[in-house]
Amino acid sequence: MPSPSRPRIRPSTVPRTVVALATAGLIVGGAVASPAWAKTPTDPPAPVFEDVTVHDPSIVTSGDDIWVFGSHGASAHTQDLMSWTQNTVDLSQNPDNTLFDDIYADLAETFEWAQTSTLWAADVIQLPDGRFAMYYNACEGSSPRSALGLATADAVDGPYENQGILLKSGMQGESENPGETYDARVHPNTVDPDAFYDADGQLWMVYGSYSGGIFLLKMDAATGEPLPGQGYGTHLVGGNHSRVEAPTIQYDAETGYYYLYLSFGGLGVTGGYDVRVARSKDVAGPYLDAQGNDMRDVKADPTLPLFDDVSIQPYGVKLMGGHLFGRELGDPGTGVGTGYVSPGHTSWYQDPATGRMFMVFHARFPGTGDLHEVRVHQMWMNEDGWPVVSPMRYAGETAGKVKRDDVVGTWQLVDMGKDITATAATASDISLGKTGRITGAVDGTWRLTGQHTATLTVGGDVYRGVFAPVWDPDLQSWSTGFTAVSEKGVTLWGRKTIEVTGEDAVDAVVADLSLGDTSGVTVDLDLPTSGTGGTTIAWTSSDPAVVGSDGTVTRPGIGEPDAHVTLTATVTNGASAASVPFAITVLARTPGVLAGAWSFDGTLADAAGAFADAAPTGARIDTAATAPAAFVADGVDGQALHLDGTAGVRLPDALVQGPSYSVSMWLRPSALTAYTTAFFAAANPDSWVSLVPRGHDGVGGSTMLWSGTRWYDAGTGRSLPIGEWSHVAFVVDGGAASVYVDGELRFQGTGFPDVLSGGGNVFALGVNWWDAPFQGDVDELTVWRSALSPDDVAELAMR
């Protein structure tokens, strides 16, 4: 399922077809050469990563190249699973997609059926005759009205020739199962395909997302099409709209099991996406988890609201979910730490020369909104025959012999749990002792059971997995990690840490301690109070009336001079301490400088008289209007502008130029659609500010101030009511941003991008270059070339 996979032993030098025949015991001519990157180094060099964006990546090989294909027509390739090259991008970024001669003409029937202009998670596999088969799919999005089709090509990168639609869903009337009316609770949503070969070389396709669940079809390898008479195929997992999707199946010759990998939850930042697995000795199931639960029983409770996660989260072995190996002030690295948000939609690859297995997936990241990239982690089978996944991305490592000295020490531990949740599993501190004791946040025992295999007992539960080398991105060096899964299907991840105390800890915190640019402070300061190794930080102020010891800022009034304050941090760890002074300049408030005002009393004229009239547009900021502006009589004060979801209004260019500005407006939405703008300002399509009544999943769909493409998400935690007037305002003051709803401060932060300091800025109401136009009414818009105070905003919010 797209954003905003796949099978496989996949050698880097032979197509998937050859691998399938090899696993079936058939003789394949030619030797399988091991690529240079697959050789086992005794001391791995520092990795070089080049990252790409492919949502829902699915792996296939062609010669020495390993390819991923995903949603929205995106694709990329690599030879070492670390340094990737983008091949095609999202159709919204470039509709001239080179995978097809003319993707919109070639797949016109699919786009028409699915009522969309984009594609979902594509899968590519090589057929026995050497052709590459792409299973493309598209979905309407708000319903399971989808089409899944086949296109073939002689080369992995195309051009692909459409062979037609194979399956449809979401229809009114008879489904693909003859005599059965389509029922979205029972029948599949025909997306997220994954074609693979079984142990005997037979081609299959597993597919499905939400709706009636995950289904399996036997395929004709000569044509790439399903064998006749199967309808939707065999049901494996899910139903009643349970949030289960992105199936991929791997056969492991050593264990003799087929492993069905799935993604549970929602793919967005707040969706709680996670990766789970179940296994079966038979490709057609039944697939069971570690507790013996039959995955055919995974169904949402039909008596509860849609997308009931509580009923399904006990199922499956949870391998990975949102998590954070946190970083404290003074720790190596930058930012909040290392982790993922909503990782999922997996594919897998196994190198035949080394036997190493890898999980390939997309991930979002803490604090970066909807940004997503491809990630690869090494996998192993534990002693119980369950896959375990490295806690860090693949960096060229090989799991060799682990010594006790590699294990003994301080660690961060992440317990993935079993819940489907958007709350990251955060690391806790533990120690693994020489005697095999685990102490700290949890108590237990550990022991090595082989060269790198291990058993950990935590809270009475037994976990089996491996210790392995990891490249720690915060340390920027090689370290040790562990991954293990319990008989209850819960995964533990760990990474070894560096213990710093006393004077070293104080020095590290002092070196890392920063308040940013304090030469022109206008908002409250975020003052840290703790750091690495149990360090504490206490603050004192030379003028608490202006800057409090908790960071509260009170600006001097209009006409008063700026205030100068010294904040002092006292950093303490044990008997060691140090003081760090910070010079703070707090800017006095300035009178508001009005740029333009629109009352919309039957006109688009600027009431301030500084600009020419605004002008109606079409559905985009740069398209011509097809009708004059419309107004309603019951505005906040007199008439109001009415936008019907098909058009907007272009405000005068150069309305604001500079780092400080404010916007105040009244909104009465008649519908709320994600990403739709109410007020839009831009220097160009890559640098913009948007007031969005319904934000993305990263802010829970709340009203937000959004900036791209140096992404900044200022969510308010509040949604505007439909059919009612709400006052919304935002203030940008030299990098500080504040957002108000009905006069109440709902967001305050720093680091807001400087978008409007240059010339040539454009402004609009209800439209931008990409998203659905705003539906509703707008009134009493004022735009200011200065930062308004909270009192100013409160006054504007009064009716």
N, C-alpha and C positions, 0 to 999 in steps of 0.2 A: 504494500500500500504506500502511496507516495507521500511527500511532505506537504510542510507545506507544503530464488536463491537456491542456495542451490546444492547439488549433490557433490560427492565426487571424490574419487581418487583422480586428481588432475595433475598429471606430470607436466613439467614445463616444456617438454620437447615433443610430446605426442598428443593428439586430440583425445577428447573424452571417449570417443568411440573405441579407439585402440585399447584404452585402459579397461573399458568394460569387457572387451573380448579377452584381455589378459587375465582379469579376475575370474573369468569363466573357465580358465584353464586352456584356452585356445592359443595356438601358436601364432605369434605376430612376428613377421619378418623384421629384422633390424634390431640393433641394440638400443637401449634407452640410455642416452647420455645424460650425465649429471651436469647441470649448469654450474658455472663458476661460483655463483652465490650460495649454492647448496653444500659446498665443501665445509667441513667442520673445522672452524678455527680453534686453536688452543687458547688464544687470547683475543676475543673479538675486538675489532676496531670500533671506534665511535661511529654510530650509524649516521647516515645522511638521509633525511626524510624530505620528500617532495609530496605534498598533499593535494588531493583532488576532491571534487564534490560530485558524488553520484549517489543519490538516494536509492535505497533498496538494491544494493549491488549484488549481482549474480555473476559467478566466475565461469569462464571458459578459457581454454588454452588454444594457441595457434603458434606452432613452432616454438621459439624460445619466449614468446610473449604470453603473459597472463592478462586476460581482459576482464573488466567488469562492465556489465550493462545494467541500467537501472531505470528509474522513473523519469518521465518528461524527456525522453530521448537522450539522456546523458550517458556517456561512456568514457572509459579511460583504460590505460594499459601500463604494465610494469614488467620487469624481468627479475626483480628481487623482493617484491612485496613491501618495499620501503619507499622507493623513489618512483612516483607515479607520473604519468603524462596524461593530461586531459585530452580526449579525442573530440567528443561533442558535448555541448552544454545543454542546459535546460531550454526547452522550446520557447519559453517566455523571454529568454535572453537572445536566442537566435533561432527563428523558425525555419531557416534554411539548413535543415539537418542533413548531413552528408551520408547518414546510414541508408537513406532512400533517395531516389532521384527527385521525387517531389512527395514528401511525407503526407501532406494534407490531401493531395490528389490520390495518392496510392491507397491511403487508408480512409478515404472519405466515408465509406459505409460504416466503419467503426466509430468515427467521430460523430456521425449523424445519429447512430443508434444510442451511443452513450451521452449524447447531448453535451459534448465537451470539446475543448481544443487542445487537450494534452493527453499524454499517455501515462499509464501506471507502470508497475514493476515488470520490465521485460526480462526474459530469460533466453539465453542462447546455448545451444548444444550442437556438437558436430555429429552428423548422421554417418552411417557406415559408408556411404558413397562419397564422403568427403565434403558434402555441402554443409553449410551452417544453417541451422534452423532457429529462427527467432520467434518466440512466442510472445507476441505483443498483446497489450490489453488496455482498455480504457473504461472508466467508470464515471457516471454522472456525479457521484460524490455524496449527495445527500440521500441517495437511495442506491440499492444494488443493481441499478440498470447498467449493465456492463456487457462488453463484447471481448472475447479472447480469440485471437487469430494467429495464423502462421505466415511467416515470410521466410524466404530462403535466399542464400547468397553463396557464391563460390569462394568469397574471402570473408574473414570474420568481420571486417569493417565495412562490408557492403560493396556496392549498393544491394539492398535486399529487395526482392520481388514478392509482392503480396500473393499468397496462395488462397486467401479468403478467411472468413470468420469460421471458427470451429465450434464455439459455444456462445450462448447468450444467457443473460439472466435479467431479472427485474421486469419481465414482460407481464402484460395483462393477458391471462388465458393460459393455454397449454405451455408447459415448460419443456425442457429438453428430455424429460422423462415422459414418454408417450402416455397419454391418458391422465396425467397429473397436472392440475393447475398450479402455476408457480406460487410458492409460499416461502417468503423470505426467512421464516423461522426454521424451515426444514431444508430448503434447497440452497445451493451455494451462490455466493457472489463470484462470478467467473473472472477473477483477477488473481494476481500473485502466483503465476505458474512456475513450476520447477520440474524440468525434464531430467531424467537420470536413467542410468542403466543398472539393472540388478546384478546379482552374482553370476547369473547365467547369460548375461548380455542382452536381456530383454529390456526394451525401452518402456518407461512409464512416465506419467506426468502427475504430480501432486499439485493442488491449487486450492484457493479459497481465502476468504477474508470476511470475518464477522458473519452475519446472516446465518445460514444453515450450517456453516462450518467448513471443514477441510475435507476434500474428496480426492480420490485416486483413480486414474484412468490408465488402462493398458494401451500402449501406442504401437503403431506400425512404423518400424524403423525405416522402412523403404520410402514412406511418404512423409513421415513426421506427424501424421494425423491419428486421432483415436481409432482403435478398432471399432467396427460398427456394433450397434446393439447395446451399448453401455449406458446411454443417457448421460447423466452427470457422473456416473461411476460409483465407487465404494466410499461410503462415509467413514472417516477416520476419527475426527475430533470435532467438537463444537456444536452449536445450535442455539436457537432462541436469541440470536443477535449477540452472543458472547464475543468479547473482544479478543479473538484469536485469529492470527493471520500469518502470512509469510512462511509457509511450510517449505522445508527442504529435507531431503532424505539422503543419508550416507550409509553405505554398506561397509562394515569393517570386517575384513577377512579373519583377523586374529580372534575376535570375540564371537564372530558368526552372527552378529546382530545388525539389523537395520535401525538406524537412529533417525528419528523424526524430530527435527528442530523446529521450533515455533516461536513467534513473538506474541506475548500476551500484553494487553493494555492498549493505550493510544500512543501514536507515534510522536505527538507534539511535546513541547517542553513540559507541559503539565499532564501529559498522558500516562506517565508511569510505564512506558514501554520496557519490557524485559525479555530475556531469552531463556527458553525452557526446552527440555528434551525428554523424549520417551523412546522406548525401544521395543523391537519385536524380532522374533526369529523368522517371521514371514513378512515379505514386503507389503502384503495387503492387511497386515495386522492380525489380531488386535495389538495396539501399542500400549505398553504399561509403563508407569513411572517407578521410581525406586521403592515406593510403598505398595506396589502392586495394583494401583488404581488404573482402571481401564479408561483410556482417553476418550473413548466413545461416549462416556458419561459426562464429559465436560460440556455443560450447558448452563446458560444463564437461567435464573428462576423466572418463568413467564409471569408470575404474579408481581414481580418487582419492576421498577422502571428499566428502560432499555440500558444495555451495557452494564449489567449487574456483575461487578468484578468479584464480589465477596464469594459468590457461589463457585467460581472457577479457580480462584487463586490457590486452593490447596493442591491442585493437580500439577504434575510435571516436576521434573528436576530443574530448579531455577539456577541457571549457570551464571547469569549476569543481569544486573539492573543498574539504575541510577545510583551512583556512589561518589564518594569524595575522600581521597587520602588528603586530609586537610594540612594546611601549612600555617604555622604560627609565625608571628613577627620574629625575625631573626633566623628562621629556618632557611636552608638553601632554597633557591628558586625564587619565583615571583608569583604574585596573585594569591588566590585562595587555596591553591593546591592542584592536585591532579585527579581527574575523574571524568565520568561521563554523565550526560543527561539523556534519558530515553534511548539507550543503545538498542539496536535490533535489526531485524530483517537480514538474517544471516545467510551466508553461503559458506562453502567449505572447500578446501583444497588440500590434497595430500601429495607430496612429492615421492614418486616411486623409487628414486635413487637413494633417498635418505630415510623414507618412512615418516618424515615429520608432517604433522597435520596442522592446519591453520583454520581459524574461524575468521571470516571476512564479513563486515557489517558496516552500517553507518552509525555515527554517533553525533550527538550534540554535546555541548560542553558548558561547565558552570560559568554563568555570567556573560554568555555570548549570545543569548537569545536563540533564534531559529537557525543559526549557522550550523551546518553539518558537513562532515567529511568522512571519507572511507577510512576504516581502521582494520588492522590485521593483528590477531593475537595467536600465538602458538597454542596447540591443544595436545593433551595426552589422554590415554585411557588409564583410569585408576585400577586398583587391584580388584574392584568389584565390577569392572567392565563399564564404567560410566565416564563420559568425557569430562575433563576438567580443563579450564581455560586460564592461561597465564594472566596475572593481574596487571601486566604492563604490555604495551604494544610490541609487536615483533620487531627486533632490532638486529637480527642475525645470530641470535644465541642458539646454543645446543644444550639440552639438559644432560650433562655428564655426571660424573661422580661428585656428590656433595659431601663435604667434611663437616664434622660437628662444629668446628670453628666458624664455618659459614652460616651456621644456624643460631648459635648461642649469641644472645644480645637483646637489644630493644627493637620492638617491631610496632608497626601500625596494623591493626586488624580490622577488616571490613566483613561484617556478617550480612549477606545479601537477603536473608530471611525468605519468606514465601509470599508476602503481600504484593499486590499490584499497587504501586504507590509512586507519586511524583516526588515524595520526600526522599532525598538522597540518603543512602546508607552511609553514615559518616564513620570514619576510622576512630578506633579507640587505641590506647597505648597498652601494650603488654610486653612481657619479657619471657624469652625462652631460655631456661636455665640449663647449666651443664648437667644437672641430674635428671633432666627430662621433665621438669616442672614448668607449667605455664602460670604466670602470675600477672597481676595488674588488673585491668578492667574485667578479665575473666580468669577463672581458675581451671586448671586441667593438666594434661600431660601430653608429651610428644615423644615420638621415637622414629628413627629412620628404619625402614624395612627393606631397603635395597639401595642401589647406587644413588638414586634420588627420590625414591618413593618413600612415603611417610604416612603414619597414622597419628592423628591428633584426637584427643578426647577432651571435649569442652562441654561443661554443663551436663555431663552424663551422656552426651551424644558422641558417636564415633564418626570421625571424618577421615576419608582416605584420599590421598592425592600425591603431589610431588613438590619438592623444592627445586627451584631452577634459577639460572641467572636471569636477571632483568636489567634493562637499561632504565635507570631512574631519571626522569626528565628534570626533576628538581635538583638532584645531586649532580646531574650531567656526568654520570659515571656508572660503571657496572656495579650491580649490587645483587642481592638475593631476594627472591620472592617465593611465596608458596600459594598453592591453590588446592582445595580439597572439598569434597562433597560428602554429605552425610547420608545415612540410610533413610532419612526423612526428606531428602531432596533439597537440602539447604547447602549453599556454597559459602565457604570462607576464603577470603583473599588476604594476603599479608605482604608487606614489604618491610625490609630491614631498615632501621633508622640510625642516625648518628645521635648519640646522647651527649648533650652539651649542658654544663651547669657552671655555677659560680662566675668567675670573672670572664670566662669565655662566652658564657651566655649573655652576660651584660654587654660585652663588646659587640656581640652579634646583633643584639636588639638595637643598640645605639646606632650601629652602622645602617640598620634597615629602617630606622624610625624616620618618618617624613610626614609632613602635613600638606605637601604640595606647595603650590604658589600661594603664599599668604600675604602678598603685597596689596591685595584689593579684595578683602573678604566681605561677602554680603550675606552669607547663609551660615547656619550652625556648622561647627567643625565636628568631625568624627574623631574622637580621641581614643586611641587604643589603650587598654588597661592591662594587657597581659602579653607575654611573649614566650619564646622557646625555653624549654627546660624549667618551667614553673616561674619564670620571671614575672614580676609585677611592675606596673607603671602607674605612678601617682602624679597628678597634675596640680599646679598652682598658677594663679593668674595675678599679674600686677594690678589689674583693674577688673575685678569680678563683675562690676556693673556693666561692662562692655562685653567681656568674654569670661564666662563662668568656667569653673574647673571641670564642668561636664561638657564643655564645648558650646554651650548656648551663647549666641551672639545677639547683642542688642545694638543696632546701628544708631549713630547720632542722627538727630533730626535734620530736616531741610534747613540749610543756611548755617549749620554748625560745622566745625572743622572735622576732618577725618580723625579717628581715634587710633592711638598707637599703644599696643599692649604687648607685654612679654609673657608668654606661656612657658612654664618650666616643667619638664618631665623628669621625674626621679625614677630611675630604672634600678631595680633591686633583685638580686638573686643570692640568697644566703647571706654571707657576710660581705658580698661585693655590691657596690652601688656606684652610679654615675648620674650626673645631672646634665640635661640637654635643654638649652633655651631656644625659643622660637620667637622671632619678631613678627608680630601680627599687626597689619594695618586694616582697620575696619572702616569701610567707606561710608560717609554720611549719605543719608537719603537725598535724592534729587527730585525736583518736581517733574511730574509726568509731561512728556513731550508728545502731543497727539500728532500722529501721521495722517490718519484718515478715519472717517466715521460714516457708517451706513445704517440708516434707520429703516430702510426698505418700505417706506410709505408710498407704495405704488411706483417707485423709481429706484434705479441703481446709482443714483447720484451720490457723490461724497458730500455729506452734510457739513464737513469741515471746509469744503471749498478748495482744497489743495490739489485735487486730482480730477481728471476727466472721469466720466461715468464708467462704472464697471460694465462688462458685456457678457451676455449669455454665451454658453459654449454647448457643444455636443457632449458625448459621453466621455470625452477625454479633454484634458486641458488645452490641447492644441487642435481640436476639431471644431468645425463651424456649427453654430446653433441651427436647429431645424424649426425652432419656435421661439417667440419672445419670452422674456422672463415672466414668471407667474407669481402672484401674491395672494395671501389669505388675509381676511379681515381681522382675525382674532390673534394678533401678535401680542407681544409683551407690552408694547406701547404703540397702539395704532396697528398698521398693517405689518406683515412679515413676508419674507421671501419664501416661496414654496419650491422645493426641488422634488421631482417625481421619480428619481432613480434612473433617469435617462440623460440627464444634462446637469450642468453646473454653471458657475459664474466665474469669469476671469476678472480678477481685480487688477488695478493698474500696476504696471511693472515699476520696479525701483521704489516700492512702497516703504521698504525698510532696507537700510544698508548699514551694517555695523554689528558688533558683538552683543549688544543689549537691545532688547525689544520685548514688548508685551502684546498679547492678543486677548480680547474679552468678547464673548459672544453668548447668545442664548440659543439653545437647540431644543427642538421638539421632534425627535425621530419618529417616523412611522414604521420603520424597520431597521434592524441592526445587522449588518453584514461585516464579516471579518475584513480588516485592512482598509475598509472604506474611509476616506478622509472627509472631515468636515471643513478644516482649514488646512491649506497646503501652501508651503513656500519652498522654493528650490533655487539653487544656483545652477544646477544641471541635473540630469537623471541619476547621477551618482552621489549627489549631495543635496539633501532635502530635509525638511521638517514637516511633520504631519500630525495634526490633532485627530485622533482616531476614536470615534465613539465606541466601537467594539474592537478591542485589541486582539492580538494573537494568543495562542494557548500559553505562551510564556508569562503572560500577566493574567491568566485565568479568564481571558475574554473581556477584561474590564476596560473602561475608557483609559486611553493612554496618550502620551506625547511620544512620538516615535521619530527617530532620525536615522538615516542611512546615507551611504552604505558604510560609514563608520558607525556601526550599529549602537544605538542607545535606546533603551526601553524604559520609559517612565510610566509605569502602571499606577493607577489610582486605587485599585482594589474595589472599585465601585462601578456599577453599570448604570447608564442613563435609562430612566423609565421610558417606555414607548408611549407616545401620545400625551406626554406631559413636558412642560417647559423646565429646562435645567440651565443653570448658568455655568459655563466652563471658561476658565482662563488659564493661560500659562505665561510665565515670566522667564526669560533667559537673560542672565546678567553676567556676561563675560565668562561663560563656562558653568555657571551655577543655574540650575533649572528648578522651577517650582510649578506645580500643577494644582489648580483649585477646582473643586466642584461645589457649586452653590455656596461660594465664599469660604469653604473649608479647605485648608491645606491638606492635600491628599498625597503629594509626593514632593520630596526635596532631595536634590543630589547635585553632585559636581561632575566635572569632566564632560559636560555637554559639548558636542562638536560645534565649531565655529563655521556655520553654513552661509551666513548672509553678509559677511564683511566685504566681499567682493562686489563688483557691479553685475548688472544683467540679471538680477533676481526676478523670478516670476511668482505670482500669487494667485490662488484660486479658492473658491468655495465648492465643496462637494465633489471635486474631480481631481485626478492626477493623470499620470501617463499610463496607468496599469489597471487599477482596481475598479470594481463596480461603483457607480456614483451614489451619492448620499440620497436617502429617501427621508423627507421630512421638511421641517420649517426652520428658518434661521432669522434671527432678529437682533437688532442693537449691537452690530459689530463695531468694535473700536480697535484700531491698531496703533501702537505706541512705539516711538523710537527711544524708549527708555524703560527701565525696570520699575514696574509699579510695586508699591509696598503692599503688605497684607491688608492694611486699612483701605488702600485704594481699591483693591480687588473686592473687599467686603462691601464697599459703597456701590460698586458697579453691579454686585450681585443682588442688590435690594430692588424690589419691584415697587 
